[in-house]
Amino acid sequence: MPDLSTALSYRSPARIRMDVRTSLLALIVVNVIGLSAGFTGPALAARMLATLIPMVFLLAQRRWIPAALCLVATGFALATQTIGVDWLVVRTPHTAGGYALAVGAFLVGTVANLVARMLPCILMAWCIITTTRVSTLMGSLARLRVPAGLVIPLAVVLRMVPVLASESSAIADSARSRGLRVGVSRPGALITYRIVPLTLRTVDIGDELTQAALTRGLDAATARTCLFRIGFGWADAVLIAVSVVAAALFTVSLW
């Protein structure tokens, strides 16, 4: 199993310094608009702005391939949902080939809808997880007087996601080195050799993270300090403005 210190070194330095509170606000806006907004009128404009936010984060981190995939996938999805496939379904001949074409168009539209709604949310969460330090997160939320019952679970999630990904990869490598074929096509082996070991490791990692957190004074009654500078800058102002405009357009589309 990989060392926890190696698994926790997933963070990359942010090219554009962004306050954690601004990133969380953008995450909420992207999720609400991405999952709820439509594909016409002001809702489409709000969706395009919400899609632009994670792309800017990816470009700032020099994640060229994920940014390109986000651009192509969401562009195709938005175009498909905006233009629609109803015209193709209506104009298909009443033959076996026409029905097959209509079913294919329906499936393409469904997948495009899911991509347009889910991909920006996933990429935005990934950007925050890979650039945010737990100490900065807790220090920023403490200034907002957020209850510890909410801050601590967020910090644990921020720690656990990359660790679980690393552990899952290590378990898969271990299974392959032993000649075990573990995949969706073999659900029994997937449960036995992938899910069960990962579950057991999750319990152990939870105990280790709890001990480390208590050692660092997670339950201390005094106010926490942070070695990193916490505050807003020009990038925060731009992101907040874009988020407010996107939220306003989404609100107008509901009327």
C-alpha positions in Angstrom: 0.0 0.0 0.0 1.3 3.5 -0.7 2.5 5.7 2.0 -0.1 8.3 3.2 2.4 11.1 2.9 2.8 10.2 -0.8 -0.9 10.0 -1.3 -1.5 13.3 0.3 1.0 15.1 -2.0 -1.5 15.4 -4.7 -1.9 19.2 -4.6 -0.4 21.3 -7.3 0.4 25.0 -6.6 -2.3 27.3 -7.8 -1.1 29.5 -10.7 -3.8 32.1 -9.8 -4.2 32.6 -6.0 -7.9 32.2 -5.1 -9.5 32.4 -1.7 -11.2 29.2 -0.6 -14.4 30.9 0.1 -14.5 32.2 -3.5 -13.8 28.7 -4.9 -16.6 27.2 -2.8 -19.0 29.9 -4.0 -18.1 29.2 -7.6 -18.6 25.4 -6.9 -22.1 26.0 -5.5 -23.0 28.3 -8.5 -21.6 25.8 -11.0 -23.5 22.9 -9.4 -26.8 24.7 -9.2 -26.7 26.0 -12.7 -25.2 22.9 -14.2 -27.8 20.6 -12.8 -30.8 22.8 -13.0 -30.5 25.3 -15.9 -32.0 24.8 -19.3 -30.5 25.2 -22.7 -32.4 28.2 -24.1 -32.4 31.9 -23.5 -30.9 33.3 -20.3 -30.5 29.8 -18.9 -28.1 28.9 -21.8 -26.1 32.1 -21.1 -25.9 31.1 -17.4 -24.8 27.6 -18.3 -22.1 28.8 -20.6 -20.7 31.1 -17.9 -20.9 28.2 -15.4 -19.0 26.0 -17.9 -16.4 28.7 -18.4 -15.5 28.8 -14.7 -13.9 25.4 -14.3 -12.2 25.8 -17.7 -10.4 28.9 -16.4 -9.3 27.0 -13.4 -7.9 24.2 -15.5 -6.1 26.6 -17.8 -4.7 28.4 -14.8 -3.3 25.1 -13.6 -1.9 24.3 -17.1 -4.2 21.3 -17.3 -4.3 21.5 -21.1 -5.8 18.1 -21.8 -8.7 18.3 -19.3 -9.4 21.8 -20.4 -9.6 20.7 -24.1 -11.8 17.8 -23.2 -14.1 20.1 -21.2 -14.3 22.5 -24.1 -15.0 19.8 -26.8 -17.4 17.7 -24.6 -19.4 20.6 -23.3 -19.4 22.4 -26.6 -20.8 19.4 -28.4 -23.3 18.8 -25.6 -24.5 22.4 -25.5 -24.7 22.5 -29.3 -26.7 19.3 -29.3 -29.0 20.4 -26.6 -29.5 23.9 -28.1 -30.1 22.8 -31.7 -32.0 19.7 -30.5 -32.5 16.4 -32.2 -36.3 16.6 -32.5 -36.0 17.8 -36.1 -34.0 14.7 -36.9 -36.5 12.4 -35.2 -39.5 14.0 -36.9 -37.9 13.8 -40.3 -36.8 10.2 -40.1 -38.7 7.8 -42.4 -41.1 5.2 -40.9 -38.8 2.3 -41.7 -36.5 0.1 -39.6 -33.5 2.3 -40.4 -35.4 5.4 -39.6 -36.5 4.1 -36.2 -32.9 3.0 -35.5 -31.7 6.5 -36.5 -34.3 8.1 -34.2 -33.2 5.8 -31.3 -29.6 6.7 -31.9 -30.4 10.4 -31.9 -32.3 10.1 -28.7 -29.4 8.3 -27.0 -26.9 10.9 -28.3 -29.1 13.6 -26.9 -29.4 11.9 -23.6 -25.6 11.4 -23.2 -25.0 15.0 -24.3 -27.5 16.2 -21.7 -25.7 14.3 -18.9 -22.3 15.6 -20.1 -23.4 19.2 -20.2 -24.8 19.0 -16.7 -22.3 16.8 -14.9 -18.9 17.5 -16.5 -18.5 21.2 -15.3 -19.5 20.2 -11.7 -17.0 17.3 -11.6 -14.1 19.3 -13.0 -14.8 22.2 -10.7 -14.8 19.9 -7.7 -11.6 18.3 -9.0 -9.9 21.7 -9.3 -10.7 22.6 -5.7 -9.6 19.3 -4.3 -6.3 19.4 -6.1 -5.4 23.0 -5.2 -6.8 23.6 -1.7 -5.0 22.9 1.5 -6.9 21.6 4.5 -5.4 24.3 6.8 -6.4 27.0 4.3 -9.9 25.6 4.1 -10.4 25.5 7.8 -8.8 28.9 8.4 -11.0 30.5 5.7 -14.3 29.0 6.9 -13.4 29.8 10.5 -13.4 33.5 9.6 -17.0 33.0 8.3 -17.9 31.6 11.7 -18.9 28.3 10.0 -19.7 25.6 12.7 -17.0 23.0 13.3 -19.6 20.3 12.6 -19.6 21.4 8.9 -15.9 22.4 8.6 -14.5 19.1 9.8 -16.4 16.9 7.4 -15.4 19.1 4.5 -11.7 18.8 5.6 -12.0 15.0 5.9 -13.5 14.7 2.4 -10.8 16.9 1.1 -8.2 14.5 2.5 -10.0 11.3 1.8 -10.8 11.7 -1.9 -7.2 11.6 -3.2 -6.2 9.0 -0.7 -9.0 6.7 -1.8 -8.0 7.2 -5.4 -4.4 6.3 -4.6 -5.4 3.2 -2.6 -7.8 2.0 -5.4 -5.0 2.3 -7.9 -2.6 0.4 -5.7 -5.1 -2.4 -5.1 -5.7 -2.7 -8.9 -1.9 -2.9 -9.5 -1.6 -5.5 -6.8 -4.4 -7.6 -8.4 -2.9 -7.3 -11.9 0.6 -8.4 -10.6 -1.1 -11.6 -9.2 -2.8 -12.3 -12.5 -6.3 -11.5 -11.3 -8.7 -10.0 -13.8 -10.8 -7.4 -12.0 -13.4 -5.5 -14.0 -17.0 -4.7 -14.5 -17.3 -7.9 -16.6 -16.5 -9.9 -13.6 -18.6 -8.5 -10.7 -17.7 -11.3 -8.3 -14.0 -10.7 -8.6 -14.6 -6.9 -8.6 -16.3 -7.1 -5.2 -13.8 -9.7 -3.7 -10.5 -8.2 -4.9 -11.3 -4.5 -5.3 -14.2 -3.3 -3.2 -13.6 -5.4 -0.1 -9.9 -4.5 0.2 -10.7 -0.8 -0.5 -13.4 -0.8 2.2 -11.0 -2.3 4.8 -8.3 0.2 3.9 -10.8 3.0 4.2 -11.4 2.1 7.8 -7.7 2.0 8.6 -7.1 5.3 6.8 -10.0 6.9 8.7 -8.4 5.9 12.0 -5.0 7.2 10.8 -6.4 10.5 9.7 -8.3 10.9 13.0 -5.2 10.4 15.0 -3.2 12.8 12.9 -6.0 15.4 13.2 -6.2 15.1 16.9 -2.4 15.4 17.2 -2.6 18.6 15.2 -5.2 20.1 17.6 -8.3 19.6 15.5 -10.4 19.5 18.7 -8.7 22.4 20.4 -10.9 25.1 21.8 -8.6 28.0 20.9 -8.8 29.8 17.6 -6.8 28.2 14.7 -3.9 29.9 13.0 -2.8 29.5 9.4 0.6 29.9 7.9 -0.8 30.8 4.5 -2.2 34.2 3.7 -6.0 34.3 3.6 -7.8 37.1 1.8 -9.4 38.3 -1.4 -7.6 39.6 -4.5 -8.4 40.7 -8.0 -9.0 37.1 -9.2 -11.6 36.6 -6.4 -13.3 39.8 -7.6 -13.5 38.6 -11.2 -14.8 35.1 -10.2 -17.4 36.5 -7.8 -18.6 38.9 -10.5 -18.9 36.1 -13.0 -20.7 33.9 -10.5 -23.1 36.7 -9.6 -23.9 37.3 -13.3 -24.4 33.6 -13.9 -26.7 33.3 -10.9 -28.7 36.4 -12.0 -29.2 35.0 -15.5 -30.3 31.7 -14.0 -32.7 33.5 -11.7 -34.2 35.4 -14.7 -34.7 32.2 -16.6 -36.9 30.9 -13.8 -39.4 33.7 -14.2 
